[in-house]
Amino acid sequence: MLKMNSIKDQDNADTISIDTLALEEILEDERAQEISELNSLSDKVCYLHTNLLYYRNPKSKMGSTCYEAWRTLVKKVGGSPNAWKDLGFALGVNQGDLDYISHSVKDDPADIILKVYMQNESATLDKVLDALIKMKRYDILKAVEDPLCNLAQCFVKDDSGYQSNSDTGKREIISLTKNVPNDLPPALSKKYVKNAEKPKQPSLKPSTRADVNKSTVEATLFLTYTEDGLDTAINIQHYVNNWNEFSGITVLTLNGKREEVVQNPEKFIREYFEKAHFIVPIITTGYLSRIKSYTPLEPTTDDNLDFKYVNFIYNLIVNYYIHASGCINEKVRSVLPQNVNVDVLRDISMYPDLMPWTYETNFDEHFKAFLKNLSL
């Protein structure tokens, strides 16, 4: 609390004159004291992994303490608009994942951010405190101070912080990875793409990587998909980012070009439909349902531009297939997700304009072949 006793009382409260400079100095002193206390707390939790927040055992003191620390943090971060986004950004969660959480995840986003972050082996609680300090969210920091102090007491052996039981005598991060289930959506799980050589944090931002050891093939893959195709869209970006044979390959999504698209969506889509070397529909149950002419389009509040303009892009595909190319399909290359529904396999035969198609598991092999033909 402010040390207002440093300001002399006056007989008439209405005439009190506050020395602004002195008041600012008092605030700075108090803030410095708060930061000092938080640094002390940071030292105590710097070897505690964030997944300890998800330890659940209501019959034990540690279980209830972990739950209370989790509940307070999630409640306070979730209580401010977009605080979860700021926290995610400060913790290094990429923009593609933040967009996915915003548009496609119904669970508490503050909770999801912590679950995404704690997939990192070094995701210790002190880094969460550092992120909140960068955000200048001292209100949240004060709220979680006592719960985290109590949590630290479950593990701290001396005043210097947590000491592990390692035979080497070195400090090690205490973690409950094996006991905490990963219930994240596949698109946010690092284990979703099975090829260990592929990067683990996808992004839907356009890729224009170049390397002198790669063959330069200027080509654009324009993805179009509905909600149930987002995971595959993210994985396609993975694959392209890690092609060693090519440079100059761009993966285009409407959300990835949002600032340009919103100015005139139809004009942008028509222009890039013509420019793109391949239009890549991701064929899912939702995609086929959206493009059926006899299915009325339901209004949506989802702000994902790729979802909104599926039907518009499909109409361009039909016109190109029938009129522009005379039924010679040189532009559309469809992809079926890894766990494609059997009904999709049956129904896609009704759409010759979506042929040829390939499974996501064969994406690398087939699309590399398509691109090599462009360079001949």
C-alpha positions in Angstrom: 0.0 0.0 0.0 1.1 3.6 -0.6 2.8 5.2 2.3 0.5 8.1 2.4 1.6 8.9 6.0 4.5 10.6 4.3 2.1 13.3 3.2 1.3 15.7 6.0 -2.3 15.9 7.2 -4.1 19.1 6.5 -7.0 20.7 8.5 -9.1 20.9 5.3 -9.1 17.6 3.3 -10.3 19.5 0.2 -7.1 21.6 0.1 -4.6 18.8 0.4 -1.8 19.3 -2.2 -0.1 16.0 -3.2 3.5 16.2 -4.3 3.3 14.3 -7.6 7.0 13.6 -7.8 7.1 12.2 -4.3 4.1 10.0 -5.1 5.8 8.7 -8.2 8.9 7.9 -6.1 6.8 6.0 -3.6 5.1 4.0 -6.4 8.5 3.2 -7.9 9.8 2.0 -4.6 6.8 -0.2 -4.0 7.1 -1.6 -7.5 10.8 -2.3 -7.0 9.9 -4.1 -3.8 7.2 -6.2 -5.6 9.7 -7.1 -8.4 12.3 -8.1 -5.7 9.7 -10.4 -4.1 8.7 -11.9 -7.5 12.4 -12.5 -8.3 12.6 -14.4 -5.0 9.6 -16.5 -6.0 11.0 -17.0 -9.5 14.1 -18.6 -7.9 11.9 -21.0 -6.0 10.0 -22.2 -9.0 12.7 -22.1 -11.7 13.2 -25.9 -11.5 9.4 -26.7 -11.4 7.9 -27.6 -14.7 4.6 -26.0 -15.7 2.9 -29.4 -16.0 3.0 -29.6 -12.2 -0.1 -27.3 -12.4 -2.0 -30.2 -13.8 -1.1 -32.7 -11.1 -4.4 -33.9 -9.6 -4.9 -35.7 -6.3 -7.6 -34.2 -4.2 -6.6 -36.4 -1.2 -3.1 -35.0 -1.0 -1.8 -31.6 0.0 0.4 -31.4 -3.1 -2.6 -32.3 -5.4 -4.8 -29.6 -3.9 -2.0 -27.1 -4.0 -1.2 -27.7 -7.6 -4.9 -27.4 -8.5 -5.2 -24.1 -6.6 -2.2 -22.6 -8.4 -3.6 -23.7 -11.8 -7.1 -22.4 -11.0 -5.8 -19.0 -9.9 -3.5 -18.5 -12.9 -6.1 -19.6 -15.5 -8.9 -17.5 -13.8 -6.8 -14.3 -13.7 -5.3 -14.6 -17.2 -8.8 -15.5 -18.6 -10.4 -12.6 -16.8 -8.8 -10.0 -19.1 -9.6 -9.7 -22.8 -6.8 -11.1 -25.0 -4.5 -11.6 -22.0 -4.1 -15.2 -23.0 -2.9 -14.1 -26.4 -0.3 -11.8 -24.8 0.8 -14.5 -22.5 1.1 -17.0 -25.4 3.1 -14.6 -27.5 5.4 -13.8 -24.5 5.9 -17.6 -24.0 6.9 -18.1 -27.6 3.7 -19.7 -28.9 3.6 -19.1 -32.7 1.0 -17.0 -34.4 -0.5 -19.9 -36.3 -1.2 -21.7 -33.0 -2.7 -18.5 -31.5 -5.0 -18.1 -34.5 -6.1 -21.8 -34.3 -6.9 -21.4 -30.6 -8.8 -18.2 -31.3 -10.9 -19.6 -34.1 -11.2 -23.4 -33.6 -10.8 -24.2 -29.9 -13.8 -24.0 -27.6 -11.9 -24.7 -24.3 -10.6 -22.0 -22.1 -7.8 -20.3 -24.2 -5.7 -19.5 -21.1 -5.7 -23.2 -20.1 -4.8 -24.2 -23.7 -1.9 -21.7 -23.8 -0.4 -23.3 -20.7 -0.9 -26.8 -22.2 0.8 -25.8 -25.5 3.7 -24.1 -23.6 4.3 -27.0 -21.3 5.1 -29.4 -24.2 8.6 -27.9 -24.1 10.9 -29.7 -21.7 12.3 -26.4 -20.4 8.8 -24.9 -19.8 9.4 -24.0 -16.1 7.1 -21.8 -14.0 9.6 -19.0 -13.7 9.3 -18.3 -17.4 5.6 -17.8 -16.9 6.3 -15.2 -14.3 8.9 -13.5 -16.6 6.2 -13.4 -19.3 3.7 -11.7 -17.0 6.4 -9.2 -15.9 7.0 -8.4 -19.6 3.3 -7.9 -20.0 3.3 -5.6 -16.9 0.5 -7.7 -15.5 1.4 -7.1 -11.8 -2.3 -7.7 -10.8 -2.0 -11.3 -12.1 1.5 -11.7 -10.6 0.2 -10.7 -7.1 -2.8 -13.0 -7.4 -0.6 -16.1 -8.2 2.2 -15.2 -5.7 0.7 -17.0 -2.7 -0.5 -20.1 -4.7 2.9 -20.5 -6.3 4.7 -20.0 -3.0 2.6 -22.8 -1.6 3.3 -24.9 -4.6 7.1 -24.3 -4.2 6.9 -25.4 -0.6 5.9 -28.9 -1.7 9.3 -29.2 -3.5 11.7 -26.7 -2.0 14.4 -28.3 0.2 16.2 -25.1 1.1 16.1 -21.3 0.6 18.0 -21.6 -2.7 15.2 -23.4 -4.5 14.2 -26.9 -5.5 16.9 -29.5 -5.4 16.4 -32.7 -7.4 17.1 -36.2 -6.1 19.6 -36.8 -8.9 22.6 -38.9 -8.0 24.8 -36.4 -9.8 23.9 -33.8 -7.3 22.9 -31.4 -10.0 19.6 -29.6 -10.1 17.1 -31.0 -12.5 13.7 -29.9 -13.5 11.0 -31.8 -11.8 8.3 -32.8 -14.2 5.2 -35.0 -14.3 5.1 -35.4 -18.1 4.3 -39.1 -17.8 1.4 -38.5 -15.5 -0.2 -35.6 -17.4 -2.3 -36.7 -20.4 -1.9 -34.7 -23.6 -5.5 -33.8 -24.5 -4.7 -30.9 -26.9 -6.3 -30.9 -30.3 -4.0 -32.7 -32.8 -3.0 -29.4 -34.6 -1.5 -28.1 -31.3 0.2 -31.3 -30.3 3.9 -31.5 -31.1 3.5 -35.3 -31.5 0.9 -35.0 -34.3 3.3 -35.0 -37.2 5.0 -38.3 -36.8 8.1 -37.6 -38.9 10.6 -36.4 -36.3 12.6 -34.5 -38.9 9.7 -32.1 -39.5 9.4 -29.0 -37.4 7.1 -29.4 -34.4 5.5 -25.9 -34.3 3.5 -25.3 -37.5 2.5 -22.0 -38.9 0.2 -21.0 -41.7 2.2 -18.0 -42.7 3.3 -18.1 -46.3 6.7 -19.7 -46.9 9.2 -18.4 -49.3 12.4 -20.1 -48.2 15.4 -20.0 -50.4 18.6 -22.0 -50.4 21.5 -22.1 -52.9 21.6 -25.9 -52.8 17.9 -26.1 -53.8 16.3 -26.2 -57.2 14.5 -22.9 -57.7 10.9 -23.6 -58.8 8.6 -20.6 -58.4 5.3 -22.1 -57.5 2.3 -21.3 -55.3 0.0 -23.9 -53.6 -3.3 -22.2 -52.8 -5.0 -24.2 -50.0 -8.8 -24.3 -49.6 -10.4 -26.2 -46.7 -13.1 -26.2 -44.0 -12.8 -26.5 -40.2 -12.1 -30.3 -40.2 -9.2 -29.8 -42.7 -7.2 -27.3 -40.7 -4.9 -29.9 -39.2 -3.9 -31.1 -42.7 -3.4 -27.5 -43.9 -1.0 -27.0 -41.0 0.9 -30.2 -41.8 1.2 -29.3 -45.5 3.0 -26.2 -44.3 5.3 -28.5 -42.3 6.1 -30.6 -45.4 6.8 -27.7 -47.7 9.0 -25.9 -45.1 11.2 -29.0 -45.0 11.6 -29.7 -48.7 15.3 -29.9 -49.4 14.9 -30.1 -53.2 13.1 -26.9 -53.9 13.1 -23.2 -53.0 10.6 -20.5 -54.1 7.5 -22.6 -53.0 4.8 -20.5 -51.4 1.9 -22.0 -49.5 -1.0 -19.5 -49.7 -4.0 -19.4 -47.3 -6.5 -16.6 -47.0 -5.9 -16.3 -43.3 -2.2 -16.0 -43.9 -2.9 -13.0 -46.2 -5.7 -11.6 -44.1 -4.8 -7.9 -44.3 -4.8 -8.1 -48.1 -7.9 -10.3 -48.4 -10.2 -8.2 -46.3 -9.8 -5.2 -48.5 -11.6 -7.0 -51.4 -11.9 -10.8 -50.8 -13.4 -11.7 -54.2 -10.9 -9.7 -56.2 -8.0 -11.2 -54.1 -9.2 -14.8 -54.6 -9.8 -14.4 -58.3 -6.4 -12.9 -58.8 -4.5 -15.6 -56.8 -6.6 -18.4 -58.3 -5.1 -17.4 -61.6 -1.6 -16.9 -60.3 -1.4 -20.1 -58.3 0.2 -23.1 -59.9 -1.9 -25.5 -57.9 -5.2 -25.1 -56.1 -5.2 -27.6 -53.2 -8.6 -28.5 -51.8 -8.4 -30.5 -48.6 -11.2 -33.0 -49.0 -13.1 -33.7 -45.8 -16.7 -34.4 -44.8 -17.1 -30.7 -44.0 -15.6 -29.6 -47.4 -17.9 -31.9 -49.4 -20.9 -30.8 -47.4 -20.0 -27.1 -48.0 -19.7 -27.4 -51.8 -22.9 -29.4 -52.4 -25.2 -27.1 -54.5 -28.3 -28.4 -52.8 -27.0 -27.8 -49.3 -28.0 -24.3 -48.0 -25.0 -22.4 -46.6 -25.4 -21.8 -42.9 -24.2 -18.4 -41.6 -21.1 -18.6 -39.5 -19.6 -16.3 -36.9 -16.1 -17.9 -37.4 -13.6 -15.3 -38.5 -11.4 -17.8 -40.4 -11.4 -16.5 -44.0 -10.4 -19.9 -45.4 -13.6 -21.4 -44.0 -15.8 -18.6 -45.3 -14.7 -18.7 -48.9 -14.6 -22.5 -49.6 -17.7 -22.4 -51.8 -16.6 -19.3 -53.7 -13.2 -21.0 -54.5 -15.0 -24.2 -55.5 -17.2 -22.4 -58.0 -14.0 -21.0 -59.6 -12.7 -24.6 -59.8 -15.8 -25.7 -61.6 -15.7 -22.9 -64.1 -12.0 -23.4 -64.7 -12.5 -27.2 -65.2 -15.5 -26.9 -67.5 -14.9 -23.7 -69.4 -11.3 -22.5 -69.2 -9.5 -25.9 -69.5 -12.1 -27.9 -71.3 -12.1 -30.6 -68.6 -8.3 -31.0 -68.6 -7.4 -30.7 -65.0 -3.9 -29.1 -64.8 -4.5 -26.9 -61.8 -6.4 -28.7 -59.0 -4.6 -31.2 -56.9 -6.7 -32.4 -53.9 -5.4 -33.9 -50.7 -7.2 -36.4 -48.4 -6.3 -36.2 -44.7 -4.5 -39.0 -42.9 -7.6 -40.2 -41.2 -10.1 -39.6 -44.0 -13.7 -40.7 -43.5 -14.7 -43.6 -45.6 -17.7 -41.7 -46.9 -15.4 -39.1 -48.4 -13.6 -41.8 -50.4 -17.0 -42.8 -51.8 -18.4 -39.4 -52.5 -15.3 -37.8 -54.1 -15.8 -39.9 -57.2 -18.8 -37.6 -57.9 -16.5 -34.7 -58.4 -14.2 -35.1 -61.4 -13.1 -31.5 -61.0 -11.4 -32.5 -57.7 -9.3 -35.1 -59.4 -6.6 -36.2 -59.2 -6.3 -36.5 -55.4 -3.6 -37.9 -53.1 -3.4 -38.9 -49.5 -1.7 -36.6 -47.0 0.7 -39.4 -46.3 1.8 -39.3 -49.9 1.9 -35.5 -50.1 5.7 -35.2 -50.3 6.2 -37.7 -53.0 3.3 -36.7 -55.3 3.6 -32.9 -55.0 7.4 -33.0 -55.6 6.6 -34.9 -58.8 4.1 -32.2 -59.8 6.6 -29.5 -59.1 9.4 -31.3 -61.1 7.0 -31.3 -64.1 6.8 -27.5 -63.8 10.5 -27.1 -64.1 10.8 -29.3 -67.3 
